[in-house]
Amino acid sequence: MTVTNILLSGIVGSTAYGLAREGSDVDRLGMFATPTEELHGLSRPQESHVSTAPDRTLHEAAKWCRLALGGNPTVMELVWLPDELYEVRTPLGDELIALRTTLLSAGRVRDAYLGYATQQFRRLQNRSEGTRSGDTRNRTAKHARHLKRLCTQGYELYSTGQLTIRVEDPESCHRFGEQVAADPEAAVPLLRGFEEAFAETRSVLPEQPDETAADAWLRRVRRHFYTALQPTPV
């Protein structure tokens, strides 16, 4: 997969969280800018590029902003990575990192992170009703780990306005995953506890994100990648 004009890219997923073990995939996430002239025609350019081996997802700048403003936990990681995990950083990418808190809002962060965690829990329940093969147990443990991570990171972001990508105690996440793989209902107290914590905590985040900051940044991106076509001779 060849994508040009990459603004920001880095290693995310289990490696970034500190949850990777031998054999774990290395996931990469990034953002690119479509040449501005290509946005003017009838056909819309592709907004995402996804590849495997290596696992990499790249979103166009406008799509990334829309997802981030909606509180999407996956794309949000890109602007909170530790410095050593970035593989591509550009001045425009650094500008966006500086704007990251303006993308946040209380309701969207709460709904997105708890929503993703609840999805993980539904997967755990569905697997408990099916086969209990070794592969299924491993997938169940993985989803349980990410359920705990999503709850923890989401609550931190909601209550403090900051996001720590690496989990504080990776081994406790792995132990939790194994407990839930043995009994999916073991995840219920954690999920319910975080639902109560969100409900009882007054967020430091505003009710709405600052879309004007994201819009202004995106317009700078469009100006940067605009090359006027030369007039056709008559």
N, C-alpha and C positions, 0 to 999 in steps of 0.2 A: 504494500500500500504506500503510494507516494502522495503526500499532501504537502503543499507549499504554504508559506506564510504562517507558520506555527508561532503563536505568541507566547504560549506557556504550556509546558508539559512536564510530567513527573511520574514517579512511582507511587501508586496508591494501593488500596486493598490490604491484604493480610501482611504484606511486607511492611507497609507504612504503619499498620496498627501494632506491629510487634508480635503478631499471632502466627507468622509463617513458620512452618516446619519443613523438614526434608521432603522434597517433592512438591511443595506448594508452588502454584503458578505465580509469576510476577506480572502484576497488572499495571498498565500505564493509562493515564488519562491526560488529555490535552485539549487545547483550543486553537483554532486557526481562523484566519480572516479570508473570506472570499474576495477576490479582486472586485472593487466597487463597480466597475463597468459591467460585470457579469450579473449584477443584481437588477439591471435596467430592462432586461428582455422579458419575453413571455414565459420562458421556462425558468423555474426556480432552481438554482444550483443545489447540489446535495448538501444537507445540513449536518450530517453525521457520517463518519467513516469508522467502521468496526472491523477489526481483524483478529485472528487467532494465530498463535505460534509466530511471533509473540502476541500476547493479548493486549490490544491497544484500542482505545476509544477516543476519537477526536470529534469535538462539536464545533460548529461554526460559531463565531463570537456572539451573534444575536441569539441563537438558540441557547448557548450557554447562559447568557444573561437572563433569558426568560425562565430557564430552569432554576437558576440560583435565586431569582427574585421570588420564586414559588417555594423556596426552602428546601429544594431537592438535596438530600444528604450526600448523594454520590458526587454530584458536580461541585458541591461546596468544598469538598476536600481539597480541590485543586488550589485554592487560594489560602489554605491554612497549613500546607506541608512544611516540615522542617527544611531548612535551606539545602541540606545535603541530598534531599530526595528530588529536587528539581533537576531535570535534564536539559530543558530549554527555558531560558528566561530572557525576555526582551524588555525594552523600556516600557512598551505598552502593557506588557504582562505585569511588570512591577507597579504600574499605575493602578491596575485592577486590584492587585493585592492590597495596595494602600486604601482602596475603597471598600474592602470586603465587609466591614461592619455596616456600611450604608445599605447593603443588600438584604439585611436581616429584618425580620418583623416577628413579634411574639407569636401571634396566632399561626402563621405559616410554618415557623420552626416547630412549634408544638405539634401541629397536625401532621407535618411531614415526617418527623422522626418517630412519633408514636404510631403513625400510620404504617410506616415501613416495619417497625417492630411488631405490630399486630399482624402484618402480612407474614413475617417470619414465623410467628406463633401458629398461624393457620396452617402453614406448611408442616410444622411439627405435628400438629393434630392429624393432618391428612396422612402423614407417613405412619403414624401410630396405628392407623386402621388398616395398613397394608402389610407387605412383606417386611420381615425384620432381618434382612440380609446384612452382611458386613458393610456393603456399599451404602445401603440405606441408613445404617447406624452412623456411618461417617458423615453423610450429608445432613442428617439430623443434628449431629453434634456441631457441624459448621453453622447451620442456621441458628442454633441456640447461642453460639458464641457471638454471632452478629446481632442477635436480638439484644443481648446484654450490652454490647458495644453501642448500638444505636440509642438505647435508653440512656446510657451514661453520657455519651457525647451530646445527645439532644438536650438533656437536662442542663449540662454545663453551659451550652450555648444559650439556652433560654434564660438561665438564672444569672449568668455572668457576662454574656456577650463575647465570650472567647471559646475557641474550639481547640482542644488538644487531640491531635491525631493518634499518637501512640497511647495505647491503653496503659493504665497505671500498673496493673498486675496481670500480665498475659497468662500466667499459669492458672490464676483463678478463673479466667475465662475458659481455659481448656477444661478445668475441672467441672465448671458449670455445664459445658457442652456434653461431657460424658454423663453427668447426672441426668440431663434432659434426654439424652439418647436412650438411657435406660427407662426413663419415665417422663414423657413429654409434659405431663401435668406439673412437673417440678418447676416449670418456667412460670407458672401462674402467679406465685407470690411476688416474684421480681417485677413482672409486667404490671400487676395491680399496684404494687408499691410506687412505681414510677408514675403511673396514672394519677395517683393521689398526690405525689410530690409536685407534679406539674399543676394540678388543680389548686394546691395550697400556696404556691409560690408566685409572688408578683415579679414578673419578668422585668429585666432592665432594658429590654428591647422595645422599640416603638410599635405602635399598632400597625403601621404600614411602612414598607421599605422606602428608601429614597430613590424612586425610579428616575428622578431627574439626573442624579449622579451617574447612574448606569447609562442613561441615554446620552449624556454628554461624552462619556468615555467612548461609547460605540460610534458616535459621530466623529470623534478624533481618529478612530480606527478607519472609518470609511474615507476620511480625507487622506490619511496616510497611504492607503492602497488604491487611490484613484489616479489613473493615468488617462488623460483626455485623448480620445482618438483623433488622429489627424484627419482633416476634411478630405473627402474623396475628390480628386481633380475632376472638373467638368470638361 
